[in-house]
Amino acid sequence: MNFLVDAQLPRSLVQWFKTTGCEAIHTLDLKQGNRTPDKAIAQIADKRRAIIVTKDADFLDTHLLEGSPAKLLILSTGNISNRKLLELFAANMETILESLEQSNLVELNQAGLILHDS
């Protein structure tokens, strides 16, 4: 699977994805870095067939209203440390991957995963 990690999430998440065999980039890796507009991030993700990983509700709105980004993993964890975030991904990665095969919109919170119809 291919992921594009949004600006408010740590770059270490990209490295973690890569250790699980996934492809991943961070918005810092884009030409405009973290200043890349959301619409451009969505277009890049759709072109790469990447799943945007974000806490930004704006992506959720455009996914629901416009269908872009095509696939979204939205985090509703609240403020947690980077270490706790990586632990949450480690504990749920198999289910995350399976869920993203079934749904275009998956939500990860501290209790687990929610699949949304989109």
N, C-alpha and C positions, 0 to 999 in steps of 0.2 A: 504494500500500500504506500501511497505517496501523501505526505502531509506538508502543509504550509502553516507555520506557527506564527501567530500574530504578535505584534509589538509588546503587548503588556505581559507576555509570558517569557520565561527565561530561555536563553539560547541553549542552555544545558538540556532542555527538552528535545531539541533537534538531535543532539548527540545520543540521547537515550533512545529515541526512535530508531536511529541508525544501528544501535547495538541489538535491536530486536529484528533486524533485517528489513526494515522499512526505509523508504527514501524520505528525506525531510529537508526543508530549508526554513530559515527564519526570515521575517521581513527585513532584518538587517542585511540579508544577502541580496536583496533586490536593489536595483539601480538607485532608487531614491531612499533606500533604507526604511527606517521607521516613519519617514515622512510620506511614504507611498499612500495615496488616497485609497480608501476602502474599496471603491469601485474598481480601481486598477488591481488591487489585491485579488478581488473576486475574479476578475478577468484572467489574471495570471493563473490562479488556482484552476479555473475551469479549463484553460488551455492545456495545463499540465495534468489534468484529471487528478488534481490534488484535493485533499480534504483540508479545509481551513479549521485550525484549532484556535479558539478564541474565547475570551470572556465578554467581548463586545456585542451588546444586544443589537447594534445597528446591522451586523451581519445576519442576525436572526430575522430581523424585519425584512431585509432585502431578499433573503432566501425564501421567506414565506410569500412575499408580494411579487417578486420578479423571477424567482427560481435560480438566482445567482447570488452566492456561489451554489453550485449544484449539490455539493456535499459539505456538511458542517458538523463539527464536533464542538458543541458549546459547553463551556465550563461554568457551572453555577456553584462553585465551591466556597465562595466568599473569599476573604483574605486568609490565605494559608501560606506557610513557608514554602520555598522552592523544594526543600527536602521532602516535606509532606506531599507536595504535588507530585513529585517523582514516585514516591511510595504509592500514591493513589493510582497512578498509571501502571506501575508494576503489578499491583494487586488485581487490576481490572483489564490488562492489555488483551488477553485472549478474548474476553467478552466484548471489548471495544471493537476489535477487528471483526468478530462475527456480527456484531450489531451494525457496523457500517456496511457489511455485505447485504443486509436486509433493509436498511433504512438510509435515507439521505440526510436525516437529521437525528443526531444522537446527543443526548445531554449527559454530562458526567457531573455528579455532585459527590459530596463526602459519603453519602449512603450507597452510591452505586450508579447504575446507568438507567436512563429512560429513553426508550425509542419513541420517536414522534412520527406520525404520518405527515408527509409533506408533499 
